[in-house]
């Protein structure tokens, strides 16, 4: 005896009509191709920063590749934790993605209480790229290179200050990394954002800071800031005369800003593959590579599994830096 859904209404009466309708409508939805509606890209920062720049640069091209609109949504606050938490708790269906940067890995050690676990609750689509940081000083500071800066700091323990975009930010912790690597005592002056911090260094109120090259390059070109060294493994094409810390004789200054995309954990593998493959095609385009390069970014474009390994190293690195600096945010 064969069974047909069309016989269900006769067998069960009015209830059968409802059940048959549910069963007949379930199959098309279960096999619905991804994506069938717009995808939200959550940026856990206000407009204007490098993360927002990357998101708005790739969103139109990614929309074309996915054949669905990518809607960029800024959800700033709490050192990026509000936006990260939102994505970590979203449905794992691929329709909510996170544009993240190094704050995600720093926050795991910096905050004593978080409402999410980045390692457990999120999965990477891709690490798009890395951006080095440049140590820049006011031109009146009597230090033309890293060696002279270290000698000056040792001669005046506690006498030199450095600006940052805020306590616990990457540029703050890069300076803490320098303090440890060079055994110097310099004093932190936190600001509410990189913009005001760099203006006060230009104005001479604070003598130095770490910054993203794309933010500092115009001020360096105008002579308002003097660059001393870059973090990372190689020189930045936009500042070709500026050495790396390693070239300046200092090892261990490996701080760099990573930028990438994530989804909630347990997102289906097929959906993750679609997101990664379309994003890989977008980030290979010469226009995108060129504009990201101008901002100081070296392309990484890693697949999900290599991205997990990179993130594991970043979690470990910044855990050591946070621990040695004693920085904590409640």
C-alpha positions, 0 to 999 in steps of 0.5 A, spaced: 500 500 500 502 506 497 501 512 502 500 519 498 500 526 502 494 528 498 490 522 501 492 525 508 486 530 508 481 525 507 484 520 512 484 526 518 479 531 516 481 538 517 487 537 521 489 533 515 489 539 511 493 543 516 498 537 516 498 536 509 500 543 507 505 544 512 509 537 509 508 540 502 511 547 503 517 544 507 521 541 502 522 547 498 524 551 504 529 545 506 532 545 499 532 553 498 539 555 495 543 560 499 543 566 499 535 567 497 535 574 501 540 580 503 546 578 507 547 583 513 555 585 514 555 587 521 561 592 523 562 593 530 565 600 529 562 607 527 563 609 520 570 612 518 575 607 521 579 602 517 574 596 518 568 600 516 572 602 510 574 595 508 566 593 509 564 598 504 569 597 499 567 590 498 560 590 500 558 592 493 562 587 489 560 581 494 553 583 493 554 582 485 558 575 486 552 573 491 547 575 487 544 578 493 545 585 497 550 585 502 547 591 507 553 594 511 550 595 519 554 599 524 553 596 531 559 600 535 560 600 542 563 597 548 570 596 544 567 592 539 563 587 543 556 590 542 557 588 534 561 582 536 556 579 541 550 580 536 553 576 530 555 571 535 548 570 538 545 570 531 542 564 527 547 560 524 544 561 517 549 565 513 545 571 513 549 575 518 556 576 518 561 580 522 567 584 519 572 584 525 579 586 526 584 585 532 580 587 537 576 581 537 582 577 539 585 582 544 578 583 547 578 575 549 584 577 554 582 584 556 575 583 558 574 580 565 567 578 563 564 577 556 557 575 554 560 571 548 566 566 547 569 568 540 573 561 539 566 557 541 561 562 538 564 564 531 567 561 525 572 565 520 570 566 513 576 569 511 582 573 514 582 578 508 589 582 510 594 585 515 596 592 516 602 594 520 603 599 525 607 605 524 611 608 530 610 616 529 613 622 533 612 629 533 618 632 529 621 636 535 622 629 539 630 628 539 629 621 536 631 620 529 630 613 530 628 607 534 635 606 538 635 614 539 628 613 542 630 608 546 636 611 549 631 617 550 626 613 554 631 610 558 635 617 560 628 619 562 624 613 565 617 615 566 618 622 562 615 620 555 608 619 554 604 616 548 597 617 545 593 611 543 585 611 541 583 608 548 585 603 553 586 596 550 586 598 543 591 595 539 595 601 538 595 602 546 598 594 546 603 595 541 606 601 545 606 596 551 609 591 547 615 596 545 615 597 553 617 590 554 621 589 548 625 595 550 625 595 557 623 602 557 618 606 562 613 610 557 606 613 560 600 611 556 595 617 555 588 614 552 584 618 548 577 616 545 579 615 538 585 615 534 583 622 530 584 626 537 590 622 539 593 623 532 591 631 532 594 632 539 601 628 537 601 633 531 600 639 536 605 636 540 601 635 547 603 628 546 610 626 543 608 619 540 603 614 538 602 608 534 598 608 528 595 605 522 599 607 516 593 609 512 591 614 517 598 617 519 601 617 512 598 624 510 601 627 516 608 624 515 608 626 508 607 633 510 612 633 516 607 634 521 609 627 524 616 623 523 616 615 522 621 611 526 619 604 525 614 599 522 611 593 526 611 586 521 615 583 517 616 587 511 616 595 509 610 598 507 610 600 500 606 607 502 612 609 506 618 605 503 624 609 507 621 607 514 624 601 516 621 595 520 623 594 527 627 588 526 631 592 521 632 597 526 635 592 531 629 590 535 625 583 535 619 581 537 615 587 535 610 583 531 603 587 532 599 588 526 592 589 525 588 583 522 581 584 518 577 579 516 569 576 516 566 571 520 559 567 521 556 564 527 559 557 529 555 552 526 553 555 520 552 549 515 559 548 511 556 549 504 554 556 506 560 557 509 564 555 502 559 559 498 561 565 502 568 564 502 569 562 495 565 569 493 569 573 497 575 570 495 573 572 488 572 579 490 578 580 494 582 578 488 580 583 484 585 588 482 581 594 484 580 591 491 587 589 492 589 596 490 585 600 494 586 596 500 594 596 499 593 604 499 591 603 506 597 599 508 594 592 508 597 586 505 593 581 503 592 574 506 585 571 503 586 565 507 581 559 507 577 558 513 581 552 516 588 556 515 584 562 518 583 558 524 590 557 525 592 564 524 587 566 529 589 561 534 596 565 534 593 572 535 589 569 541 596 567 544 600 573 542 595 578 545 594 574 551 601 574 553 601 582 551 595 583 555 598 579 561 605 583 561 601 590 561 596 588 566 591 592 562 584 590 564 577 592 562 571 591 566 
